[in-house]
Amino acid sequence: MLAIAVAAASNWRCRLQGAIRSPAPRPHDGRADTAAIPGYARPEDDTFLSYPEWYIVWSYQEKADFQRDHLPSRFPYFVAVAQYWGSYCCIARLTRGKYAFNAGEHFMLVVIGSSFSAEYLLKGAYEKTIGRLSEWSSHGQPVEEDQYAAAVARDYANFVHVRPFYEFRFAPRLGGMWAATSLWGPHPLRKWERKLFLSLDYAMEAGYCWLIEQLTHFTYGYEPDDTHAWVENVDESLLRELSHSRPIAPAGPNAYLVDLPRYQEFTSAATRLAERKGRFLDIAGNSQILVSVLAPQSWRYDNRYGAELFSSPVLTQSGRQRVVIGCEVSALGELLLALRSQPVNLEHVYDY
């Protein structure tokens, strides 16, 4: 019910700028035997359906950046919840009628979106009432528990860029907080309020991550940490330079079937390949892919290598927005190079 209510309330935030094409068969079928490679192909709609999941990563990163210089009560928890469901709405509308309904992925997005919403709604309600009173008692000065929490938030944000969130271990952070902070010091009301709040927070996070990890492994098994791709105009030495990458088999002159890392490391590998004029023929057997960038609010994407699909403001950075671009896999390298001449920062390539 929480997910449905928030989705309905945030539907107005879904403003599509473009549309995606219907899935197309790979033009190079038959040139190499990718079917013999276990796990080579993945559903193409995963590049779109992974965006709401990654929005949670971006929100945790934004929160960590914010806590570096601000106390937590000022973070826009409630608007972040609306943005999550707005992004889910956009993706659902983009993929509707283009791909068969992926019940498993949509269910997963509702589950993690509901838990993300519950976390932020509860934390927001607490921080903007009791937490704000606690901040007032310290005259707006952070105590060592605030600094510890900011460091944990940064560790968590860095971790979820490269691994599933449920693998992060909160339990050691709970013990670490009591070991690293003193029992007495300046602004004792704030210190003890933070100790109690963070103890409860880390304990609940530890239990939730353990539960989701068990359920995920039971339902889906273990997530692979690699993505297969077909690239050309590269040599084997370049592929071996890329972190956590390896050639699987040659697929023609200066062309290879390759094993690349997933998650944020895929973005780095794709960028490196583009810099060396490498070209993707397919990624995980697919022809379309999603890319996001951080850009000034006034910026609009206008390039023949792809199309802007939708955008949303960066909540804690006035005048900045996140722009989501769709493009053909074969044009990904040209798109990444074209973006380098724009006033934007590449955020992520959504690798299924």
C-alpha positions in Angstrom: 0.0 0.0 0.0 2.8 2.4 0.8 4.3 1.8 -2.7 1.0 2.4 -4.4 0.2 5.5 -2.5 3.6 7.1 -3.1 3.6 6.1 -6.7 0.2 7.8 -7.2 1.3 10.9 -5.4 4.5 11.2 -7.4 3.1 10.4 -10.8 3.1 14.0 -11.8 6.9 14.1 -11.6 7.2 11.6 -14.5 7.9 13.8 -17.5 9.2 11.9 -20.5 11.3 13.7 -23.1 11.5 10.9 -25.6 10.7 7.3 -26.3 12.7 4.1 -26.7 12.6 1.9 -29.8 11.1 -1.5 -29.9 13.8 -4.2 -29.3 15.5 -5.3 -32.5 17.3 -8.6 -33.3 21.0 -8.4 -33.3 22.3 -7.7 -36.8 25.3 -9.9 -36.3 23.6 -13.2 -35.3 25.5 -16.1 -36.8 28.9 -14.4 -36.9 30.0 -16.0 -33.6 28.6 -18.6 -31.3 27.5 -16.6 -28.3 24.9 -19.2 -27.4 27.7 -21.5 -26.2 28.8 -19.0 -23.5 26.8 -19.5 -20.3 25.0 -16.4 -19.1 25.9 -14.4 -22.2 22.5 -12.9 -23.0 20.4 -11.0 -20.5 16.9 -9.4 -21.0 17.2 -6.0 -22.7 14.6 -4.4 -20.5 17.1 -4.9 -17.6 19.0 -1.8 -18.7 15.8 0.2 -18.0 14.5 -1.6 -15.0 17.8 -1.3 -13.2 17.5 2.5 -13.2 15.1 2.8 -10.2 17.4 0.4 -8.3 20.4 2.6 -9.1 18.4 5.7 -8.1 18.7 4.3 -4.5 22.4 4.1 -4.9 22.5 7.8 -6.2 20.4 8.8 -3.2 22.7 7.1 -0.7 25.6 8.8 -2.4 23.9 12.2 -2.3 23.1 11.7 1.4 26.7 10.8 2.1 27.9 13.9 0.2 25.4 16.0 2.1 26.3 14.7 5.5 30.0 15.6 4.9 29.1 19.3 5.5 25.5 19.3 6.9 23.6 17.7 9.8 21.2 15.0 8.7 17.9 16.8 9.5 18.3 19.0 6.5 18.4 16.2 4.0 15.2 16.0 1.8 14.2 12.4 2.7 10.6 12.8 1.7 11.3 14.3 -1.8 13.8 11.5 -2.4 11.0 9.0 -1.8 8.8 10.8 -4.4 11.7 10.8 -6.8 12.2 7.1 -6.5 8.6 6.4 -7.4 8.7 9.0 -10.1 11.7 7.3 -11.7 9.9 3.9 -11.5 6.8 5.5 -13.2 9.0 6.8 -16.0 10.6 3.5 -16.6 7.3 1.6 -16.5 5.9 4.0 -19.1 8.9 3.7 -21.3 9.0 -0.1 -21.4 5.2 -0.7 -21.5 4.3 -2.2 -24.9 8.0 -2.5 -25.9 8.9 -5.5 -23.8 6.9 -8.3 -22.2 5.9 -7.4 -18.6 8.8 -8.6 -16.3 6.8 -9.5 -13.2 9.9 -10.6 -11.2 11.8 -7.3 -11.8 8.8 -5.2 -11.1 8.0 -7.0 -7.9 11.7 -6.6 -6.8 11.5 -2.8 -7.6 8.3 -2.5 -5.5 9.9 -4.4 -2.6 13.1 -2.4 -2.5 11.3 0.8 -3.3 8.9 0.2 -0.4 11.8 -0.6 2.0 13.7 2.5 0.8 10.5 4.6 1.3 10.0 3.2 4.8 13.6 3.9 5.7 13.6 7.5 4.5 10.1 8.3 5.8 10.9 7.0 9.2 14.4 8.6 9.3 13.0 11.9 7.9 10.2 12.0 10.5 12.7 11.3 13.3 15.5 13.6 12.1 13.1 16.5 11.5 11.6 16.3 15.0 13.7 14.7 17.7 16.9 14.9 15.6 16.4 18.6 15.0 15.9 19.2 18.7 19.0 17.3 19.4 20.9 19.4 16.9 19.5 22.5 18.6 21.0 21.3 21.9 24.4 21.2 20.3 24.0 24.6 18.7 24.2 23.0 15.3 27.7 21.7 16.0 28.4 18.1 14.9 29.5 15.7 17.6 31.9 12.8 17.1 28.9 10.5 16.6 27.8 12.7 13.7 31.3 12.4 12.1 31.3 8.6 12.6 27.8 8.4 10.9 29.0 10.5 8.0 32.0 8.2 7.5 29.8 5.1 7.6 27.4 6.8 5.1 30.4 7.4 2.8 31.6 3.8 3.1 28.1 2.5 2.3 27.7 4.8 -0.7 31.1 3.6 -2.1 30.2 0.0 -1.5 26.9 0.0 -3.3 28.5 1.3 -6.4 30.2 -2.1 -6.9 28.3 -4.7 -4.8 24.7 -5.3 -3.9 23.6 -3.3 -0.9 22.7 -6.3 1.2 26.3 -7.4 1.3 27.4 -4.3 3.4 28.0 -5.3 7.0 26.4 -2.9 9.4 27.0 -5.0 12.5 30.7 -4.1 12.8 29.8 -0.4 12.3 27.6 -0.7 15.4 30.4 -2.0 17.5 32.8 0.4 15.9 30.6 3.4 16.8 30.7 2.5 20.5 34.5 1.8 20.4 35.4 5.0 18.4 33.3 7.5 20.3 33.7 8.6 23.9 31.0 8.2 26.6 31.2 11.8 27.6 32.1 15.1 25.9 30.8 18.3 24.5 27.0 18.5 23.9 26.1 15.3 25.8 22.4 15.4 24.9 23.3 15.3 21.2 26.0 12.6 21.8 23.6 10.2 23.6 20.8 10.8 21.2 23.0 10.0 18.3 24.4 6.9 20.1 21.0 5.5 20.7 19.6 6.4 17.3 22.6 5.0 15.4 22.6 1.9 17.5 19.0 1.2 16.6 19.6 2.2 12.9 22.7 0.0 12.4 21.1 -3.0 14.2 17.9 -2.8 12.0 20.0 -2.3 8.8 22.1 -5.3 9.7 19.0 -7.5 10.2 17.3 -6.2 7.1 20.4 -6.8 4.9 20.8 -10.3 6.2 17.2 -11.1 5.5 17.3 -9.7 2.0 20.5 -11.5 1.2 19.0 -14.8 2.3 15.8 -14.2 0.3 17.8 -13.1 -2.8 20.1 -16.1 -2.8 17.2 -18.4 -2.2 15.1 -16.9 -5.0 17.6 -15.8 -7.6 20.8 -17.5 -6.6 24.0 -15.4 -6.6 24.2 -12.3 -8.8 27.0 -12.6 -11.4 29.6 -9.9 -11.2 30.4 -9.9 -14.9 28.8 -8.9 -18.2 29.6 -10.3 -21.6 30.0 -8.2 -24.7 31.1 -8.3 -28.3 33.6 -5.6 -29.1 35.6 -4.7 -32.2 38.5 -2.4 -33.1 40.4 -3.5 -30.1 43.5 -5.6 -29.4 43.9 -8.2 -26.7 46.5 -6.1 -24.8 43.9 -3.4 -24.2 41.4 -5.9 -22.9 43.9 -7.2 -20.4 44.6 -3.6 -19.2 41.0 -3.2 -18.1 40.4 -4.0 -14.5 38.5 -7.3 -13.9 38.2 -7.9 -17.7 39.4 -10.7 -20.0 38.9 -11.8 -23.6 36.8 -14.9 -24.0 37.3 -15.7 -27.6 38.2 -13.9 -30.9 35.3 -13.0 -33.0 37.0 -11.7 -36.1 39.9 -9.3 -37.0 40.4 -7.1 -33.9 37.1 -8.3 -32.5 36.5 -10.3 -29.3 33.9 -11.7 -27.1 34.9 -10.3 -23.7 34.1 -10.6 -20.0 33.7 -7.2 -18.4 32.8 -6.2 -14.8 29.3 -5.2 -13.8 28.0 -2.3 -11.8 30.0 1.0 -11.7 33.2 -0.7 -13.0 31.4 -1.4 -16.3 31.1 2.4 -16.8 34.8 2.8 -16.4 35.6 -0.1 -18.7 33.2 1.2 -21.4 34.7 4.7 -21.2 38.2 3.2 -21.5 37.2 1.2 -24.6 35.6 4.3 -26.1 38.8 6.4 -25.6 40.7 3.8 -27.5 38.1 3.8 -30.4 36.7 0.4 -29.4 33.2 -0.3 -30.5 30.5 -2.5 -29.0 28.5 -4.7 -31.3 26.4 -5.9 -28.5 26.3 -6.1 -24.7 24.8 -9.1 -23.1 23.1 -9.8 -26.5 21.3 -6.5 -26.6 21.0 -3.5 -28.9 19.9 -0.7 -26.6 21.3 0.7 -23.4 20.7 3.5 -20.9 23.2 6.1 -19.8 22.8 8.9 -17.1 24.7 12.1 -16.7 24.8 14.9 -14.2 24.3 18.3 -15.9 23.3 21.9 -15.3 19.6 22.4 -15.1 19.5 24.3 -18.4 21.3 21.6 -20.3 19.5 19.6 -22.9 20.9 16.6 -24.8 20.9 17.1 -28.6 23.1 14.6 -30.3 22.6 12.0 -33.0 24.1 9.2 -30.9 21.1 8.9 -28.6 18.0 10.6 -27.2 17.1 12.2 -23.8 14.4 10.1 -22.2 13.7 12.0 -18.9 15.4 14.1 -16.2 15.1 14.9 -12.6 16.7 17.5 -10.3 19.6 16.6 -8.0 17.9 17.4 -4.7 20.9 18.8 -2.7 22.6 20.6 -5.6 20.7 23.6 -6.8 20.8 24.0 -10.6 21.9 20.4 -11.3 19.9 17.6 -12.8 20.2 13.9 -13.7 19.6 13.3 -17.4 18.8 9.8 -18.7 19.8 9.0 -22.3 18.9 6.0 -24.4 21.1 4.9 -27.3 22.0 2.0 -29.5 24.7 -0.3 -28.1 26.6 0.2 -31.3 26.7 3.9 -30.7 27.7 3.8 -27.1 31.3 4.6 -27.7 30.5 7.6 -29.8 28.0 8.8 -27.2 30.5 8.6 -24.4 33.1 10.5 -26.4 30.6 13.1 -27.4 29.6 13.7 -23.8 33.2 14.6 -22.9 32.8 17.8 -24.8 29.6 18.7 -22.9 29.4 20.4 -19.5 28.2 17.1 -17.9 29.6 14.3 -15.7 29.0 10.8 -16.8 27.3 9.0 -14.0 26.5 5.4 -15.1 26.1 3.0 -18.0 23.3 0.6 -17.1 24.7 -2.8 -18.0 21.7 -5.1 -17.6 
